[in-house]
């Protein structure tokens, strides 16, 4: 093909264009990775709940922070869905002291052992009813704090301080941009309210499992699916809008830059295009060569950007407090496809110029 032959003959020029495409693709990939990473920081623990729906207090506005369910409401929901398909869960943001003495915060989740709210332990052991001072912590908590299974950790909220022991490690993710920490629901009540029992809220939310649980409601509570619950996490909607705007601008700018580069190249080749048309080549044939060049350069740039983005993410994960960037296979596939598509759309600038070339005028300009 003439288009690919020109790339081989003019290596330096096309290598420089491919470098620009690589940098643009790398930037857009990192923005998309940041969006995925921020989502994981915001509520990956919520997404990992073994539940199909989450029940809130009707007055909470689907906010875990404001939601409080009384013992009566918890009993009502359990009676409706059964003990095996429902579980109370408490939420509390509290500070803890890391190994180096620094103070940081974590999301403390009160659960009942043996229920669907129980997290999976990857190291150590599960909590029992006797582990009133025991914690199950996410691996990110251990990484940030410098602590390990078996260590003691001091937790403080308001003017109250308590010492706990890390019994096990989980991989449940983060909640409200904080590492998740699991403790017994009775211990959560004591930590948050200073005491436990029926005279204090029994839970923040209820986890529900089974078909038809999402959308159900009762006197004083309402249940929604996990996607809706995630979208209502404080700060998530604004964060997603910002990242989405950056993505759109990245795709548009990428397509425009690639289109302008090849438009300038097309202007420089008016004479050659005129010769091709003079010997019988159609405008569509010439445009196909330009489009072939655009696709080849774009695919090459994206192919280089993907491993660069992946290596950058691996490198960032080695620092003590990494930037929240994460990639999935879908992120790479969707981003790559859209970048190549935008580049092809940008090539339309060149197509219009190719169609306007008159072979007689073009050849006359070369004389």
C-alpha positions as CSV (number, residue, x, y, z in Angstrom):
1,X,0.0,0.0,0.0
2,X,1.2,3.5,-0.9
3,X,0.4,4.9,2.6
4,X,2.5,2.3,4.4
5,X,5.3,2.6,1.9
6,X,5.5,6.3,2.6
7,X,5.7,5.6,6.4
8,X,8.7,3.3,5.7
9,X,10.4,5.9,3.4
10,X,9.9,8.9,5.8
11,X,10.6,7.2,9.1
12,X,11.7,10.2,11.1
13,X,8.7,12.3,10.3
14,X,6.2,9.6,11.2
15,X,8.1,8.5,14.3
16,X,7.8,12.0,15.7
17,X,4.0,12.0,14.9
18,X,3.8,8.5,16.6
19,X,5.6,9.9,19.6
20,X,2.9,12.7,19.9
21,X,0.2,10.1,19.6
22,X,1.9,8.0,22.3
23,X,2.1,10.9,24.7
24,X,-1.6,11.8,24.2
25,X,-2.7,8.2,24.6
26,X,-0.6,7.9,27.7
27,X,-2.2,11.0,29.2
28,X,-5.7,9.8,28.5
29,X,-4.9,6.4,29.9
30,X,-3.6,7.9,33.1
31,X,-6.7,10.1,33.4
32,X,-8.9,7.0,32.9
33,X,-6.8,5.1,35.4
34,X,-7.2,7.9,37.9
35,X,-10.9,7.7,37.5
36,X,-10.9,4.0,38.2
37,X,-8.6,4.4,41.1
38,X,-10.7,7.2,42.7
39,X,-13.8,5.0,42.4
40,X,-12.0,2.2,44.2
41,X,-10.9,4.6,46.9
42,X,-14.4,5.9,47.2
43,X,-16.2,2.7,47.7
44,X,-14.6,-0.6,46.6
45,X,-15.6,-2.1,50.0
46,X,-19.2,-1.3,49.2
47,X,-19.0,-3.0,45.8
48,X,-17.4,-6.0,47.5
49,X,-20.3,-6.5,50.0
50,X,-21.9,-9.9,49.6
51,X,-25.3,-8.3,49.0
52,X,-27.6,-7.2,46.2
53,X,-29.1,-4.2,47.9
54,X,-28.5,-1.9,50.8
55,X,-31.2,-0.6,53.1
56,X,-30.9,2.9,54.6
57,X,-32.9,4.9,57.1
58,X,-35.6,6.7,55.1
59,X,-34.5,10.1,56.5
60,X,-30.8,9.6,55.6
61,X,-31.1,10.5,51.9
62,X,-29.1,7.4,50.9
63,X,-26.2,8.6,53.0
64,X,-24.3,6.0,55.0
65,X,-23.0,8.8,57.2
66,X,-26.4,10.0,58.2
67,X,-28.2,6.7,58.2
68,X,-29.1,5.1,61.6
69,X,-31.3,2.1,62.0
70,X,-32.9,1.3,65.4
71,X,-33.0,-2.2,66.8
72,X,-36.7,-2.3,65.9
73,X,-36.0,-1.5,62.2
74,X,-33.2,-4.0,62.0
75,X,-35.6,-6.7,63.5
76,X,-38.3,-5.7,61.0
77,X,-36.0,-6.0,58.0
78,X,-34.6,-9.3,59.2
79,X,-38.1,-10.7,59.7
80,X,-39.0,-9.7,56.2
81,X,-35.9,-11.1,54.4
82,X,-34.6,-13.7,56.8
83,X,-31.4,-13.9,58.9
84,X,-29.5,-15.5,56.0
85,X,-30.3,-12.8,53.5
86,X,-29.9,-9.8,55.6
87,X,-27.2,-8.4,58.0
88,X,-26.8,-5.1,59.9
89,X,-23.7,-3.1,59.3
90,X,-22.4,-0.1,61.2
91,X,-20.2,2.6,59.8
92,X,-17.9,5.0,61.7
93,X,-14.9,7.1,60.6
94,X,-12.3,7.1,63.4
95,X,-8.6,8.0,63.8
96,X,-5.9,5.5,64.5
97,X,-2.2,5.8,65.4
98,X,0.2,4.3,62.9
99,X,3.5,2.6,63.7
100,X,5.4,5.8,63.2
101,X,3.1,7.8,65.5
102,X,1.3,9.5,62.7
103,X,-2.5,9.9,63.0
104,X,-4.7,8.8,60.1
105,X,-8.3,7.8,59.6
106,X,-10.1,4.6,58.6
107,X,-13.6,3.4,57.9
108,X,-14.7,1.2,60.8
109,X,-17.5,-1.3,59.9
110,X,-19.4,-3.2,62.5
111,X,-20.6,-6.6,61.4
112,X,-21.9,-9.9,62.8
113,X,-19.8,-13.0,62.4
114,X,-21.5,-15.7,60.3
115,X,-23.7,-13.2,58.5
116,X,-23.5,-11.9,54.9
117,X,-21.7,-8.9,56.2
118,X,-18.7,-11.0,57.3
119,X,-15.6,-10.2,55.2
120,X,-13.2,-12.8,53.8
121,X,-10.0,-13.2,55.8
122,X,-6.8,-13.5,53.7
123,X,-4.4,-13.7,56.7
124,X,-4.8,-14.4,60.4
125,X,-8.3,-15.5,61.5
126,X,-11.9,-14.5,61.6
127,X,-13.3,-12.6,64.6
128,X,-15.4,-14.6,67.2
129,X,-18.0,-13.2,69.6
130,X,-15.2,-13.0,72.2
131,X,-13.0,-10.7,70.2
132,X,-14.5,-7.5,71.4
133,X,-11.2,-5.7,71.0
134,X,-10.3,-7.4,67.7
135,X,-10.0,-5.9,64.3
136,X,-9.9,-7.2,60.7
137,X,-8.1,-4.7,58.6
138,X,-7.7,-4.2,54.9
139,X,-4.3,-4.8,53.4
140,X,-4.0,-1.1,52.5
141,X,-4.5,-0.3,56.2
142,X,-1.4,-2.4,57.0
143,X,0.5,-0.8,54.2
144,X,-0.2,2.8,55.2
145,X,0.1,2.2,59.0
146,X,3.2,0.0,59.0
147,X,1.4,-2.4,61.3
148,X,0.8,-6.2,60.9
149,X,-1.5,-8.9,62.1
150,X,-1.0,-9.4,65.8
151,X,-0.1,-5.7,66.5
152,X,-2.0,-3.4,68.8
153,X,-3.5,-0.2,67.4
154,X,-4.9,2.8,69.2
155,X,-8.2,4.1,67.9
156,X,-9.6,7.5,68.9
157,X,-12.9,9.2,68.2
158,X,-13.8,12.5,69.8
159,X,-12.1,12.4,73.3
160,X,-12.3,8.6,73.6
161,X,-9.3,6.3,73.0
162,X,-9.3,2.5,72.8
163,X,-6.7,-0.1,72.1
164,X,-7.5,-2.9,69.7
165,X,-5.5,-5.9,68.3
166,X,-5.3,-6.7,64.6
167,X,-6.6,-10.3,64.4
168,X,-6.8,-10.7,60.6
169,X,-6.2,-9.1,57.2
170,X,-8.8,-8.7,54.5
171,X,-8.8,-7.5,50.9
172,X,-12.2,-5.7,50.9
173,X,-11.0,-2.3,49.7
174,X,-11.7,1.2,50.8
175,X,-14.8,3.1,52.0
176,X,-15.2,6.9,51.8
177,X,-11.5,7.1,50.6
178,X,-10.3,5.3,53.7
179,X,-9.1,1.8,54.3
180,X,-11.8,-0.5,55.7
181,X,-11.5,-1.9,59.2
182,X,-14.0,-4.5,60.5
183,X,-15.0,-5.1,64.1
184,X,-17.9,-6.7,66.0
185,X,-21.1,-4.7,65.8
186,X,-21.3,-4.5,69.6
187,X,-17.8,-3.1,69.6
188,X,-18.8,-0.6,66.9
189,X,-21.7,0.6,69.0
190,X,-19.4,1.1,72.0
191,X,-16.9,3.0,69.9
192,X,-19.5,5.2,68.3
193,X,-22.1,5.7,71.0
194,X,-20.1,4.9,74.1
195,X,-22.3,1.8,74.9
196,X,-24.2,-1.0,73.2
197,X,-27.7,-2.3,73.6
198,X,-31.2,-1.8,72.3
199,X,-31.3,1.9,73.4
200,X,-28.8,2.9,70.8
201,X,-28.9,2.6,67.0
202,X,-28.3,-1.0,66.0
203,X,-26.7,-0.3,62.6
204,X,-26.1,2.3,60.0
205,X,-27.3,0.2,57.0
206,X,-28.6,-3.3,56.3
207,X,-27.1,-5.6,53.6
208,X,-29.8,-7.5,51.7
209,X,-29.3,-10.4,49.4
210,X,-31.7,-11.9,46.9
211,X,-33.9,-10.9,44.0
212,X,-36.4,-8.1,44.5
213,X,-34.5,-6.7,47.5
214,X,-33.5,-3.5,45.6
215,X,-36.4,-1.0,45.6
216,X,-38.1,-2.6,48.6
217,X,-39.1,-0.3,51.5
218,X,-40.8,-0.3,54.8
219,X,-41.8,2.0,57.6
220,X,-38.7,4.1,58.1
221,X,-36.3,2.4,55.7
222,X,-35.6,2.1,51.9
223,X,-33.4,-0.3,50.0
224,X,-31.5,0.4,46.7
225,X,-29.1,-1.6,44.6
226,X,-25.4,-1.3,45.1
227,X,-24.9,0.8,42.0
228,X,-27.3,3.4,43.3
229,X,-25.7,3.2,46.8
230,X,-22.2,3.8,45.3
231,X,-23.4,6.8,43.3
232,X,-24.7,8.4,46.5
233,X,-21.5,8.2,48.4
234,X,-20.5,11.7,49.3
235,X,-18.2,13.2,46.7
236,X,-18.5,10.4,44.1
237,X,-20.8,12.2,41.7
238,X,-18.7,15.3,41.5
239,X,-15.5,13.3,41.2
240,X,-17.0,11.2,38.4
241,X,-18.2,14.3,36.5
242,X,-14.7,15.9,36.8
243,X,-12.9,12.8,35.5
244,X,-15.5,12.3,32.8
245,X,-14.9,15.9,31.6
246,X,-11.2,15.3,31.5
247,X,-11.7,12.1,29.5
248,X,-13.9,13.8,26.9
249,X,-11.4,16.7,26.5
250,X,-8.6,14.1,26.2
251,X,-10.3,12.3,23.4
252,X,-11.3,15.5,21.6
253,X,-7.8,17.1,21.9
254,X,-6.2,13.8,20.8
255,X,-8.4,13.5,17.7
256,X,-7.8,17.2,16.8
257,X,-4.0,17.0,17.2
258,X,-3.7,13.9,15.1
259,X,-6.1,15.4,12.5
260,X,-4.1,18.6,12.3
261,X,-0.8,16.8,11.9
262,X,-2.1,14.8,9.0
263,X,-3.9,17.8,7.5
264,X,-0.6,19.6,7.3
265,X,1.1,16.6,5.8
266,X,-1.7,16.4,3.2
267,X,-1.1,20.1,2.3
268,X,2.6,19.4,1.8
269,X,1.7,16.6,-0.6
270,X,-0.7,18.4,-2.9
271,X,1.6,17.9,-5.9
272,X,1.9,14.1,-5.3
273,X,-1.9,13.8,-4.8
274,X,-2.3,15.7,-8.1
275,X,0.0,13.2,-9.9
276,X,-2.0,10.2,-8.4
277,X,-5.3,11.7,-9.6
278,X,-3.8,12.5,-13.0
279,X,-3.0,8.8,-13.5
280,X,-6.5,7.7,-12.5
281,X,-6.5,7.4,-8.7
282,X,-9.8,8.5,-7.2
283,X,-10.1,10.8,-4.2
284,X,-11.4,7.9,-2.2
285,X,-8.3,5.9,-3.0
286,X,-6.0,8.7,-1.9
287,X,-8.0,9.3,1.3
288,X,-7.8,5.6,2.1
289,X,-4.0,5.9,2.1
290,X,-4.2,8.8,4.5
291,X,-6.6,6.9,6.7
292,X,-4.4,3.9,6.6
293,X,-1.5,6.0,7.8
294,X,-3.6,7.6,10.6
295,X,-4.7,4.1,11.8
296,X,-1.2,2.7,11.6
297,X,0.3,5.6,13.6
298,X,-2.5,5.7,16.1
299,X,-2.4,1.9,16.8
300,X,1.4,2.1,17.2
301,X,1.1,5.0,19.6
302,X,-1.6,3.3,21.7
303,X,0.3,0.0,21.7
304,X,3.3,1.8,23.2
305,X,1.3,3.9,25.6
306,X,-0.5,0.9,27.2
307,X,2.7,-0.8,28.7
308,X,4.0,2.7,29.7
309,X,0.8,3.4,31.7
310,X,0.9,-0.1,33.2
311,X,4.6,0.3,34.3
312,X,3.9,3.7,35.7
313,X,1.1,2.3,37.8
314,X,3.3,-0.5,39.1
315,X,6.0,2.1,40.0
316,X,3.5,4.3,41.8
317,X,2.2,1.4,43.8
318,X,5.7,1.0,45.4
319,X,5.6,4.4,47.1
320,X,4.3,4.6,50.7
321,X,1.2,6.6,49.8
322,X,0.5,5.9,46.1
323,X,-1.6,8.0,43.8
324,X,-5.0,6.2,43.4
325,X,-4.5,5.0,39.9
326,X,-5.9,1.6,38.8
327,X,-6.4,-0.2,35.5
328,X,-8.7,-2.9,34.3
329,X,-8.8,-4.8,31.0
330,X,-11.9,-2.8,30.1
331,X,-10.1,0.5,30.7
332,X,-7.3,-0.4,28.3
333,X,-9.7,-1.8,25.6
334,X,-12.2,1.0,25.7
335,X,-9.6,3.8,25.9
336,X,-7.6,2.3,23.0
337,X,-10.7,1.9,20.8
338,X,-11.9,5.4,21.4
339,X,-8.5,7.0,20.8
340,X,-8.1,5.2,17.5
341,X,-11.7,6.1,16.6
342,X,-11.0,9.8,17.4
343,X,-7.9,9.7,15.3
344,X,-9.8,8.3,12.4
345,X,-12.4,11.1,12.8
346,X,-9.6,13.6,12.9
347,X,-8.4,12.3,9.5
348,X,-11.6,13.6,8.0
349,X,-9.9,17.0,7.8
350,X,-7.5,15.5,5.3
351,X,-10.2,13.8,3.4
352,X,-11.9,17.1,2.6
353,X,-8.6,18.5,1.3
354,X,-7.9,15.5,-0.8
355,X,-11.3,15.8,-2.5
356,X,-10.6,19.4,-3.4
357,X,-7.4,18.7,-5.2
358,X,-7.6,19.4,-8.9
359,X,-4.9,17.4,-10.7
360,X,-4.3,20.0,-13.5
361,X,-4.0,22.9,-10.9
362,X,-1.8,20.8,-8.6
363,X,0.5,19.8,-11.5
364,X,0.6,23.4,-12.7
365,X,1.8,24.5,-9.2
366,X,4.7,22.2,-9.4
367,X,6.0,23.8,-12.6
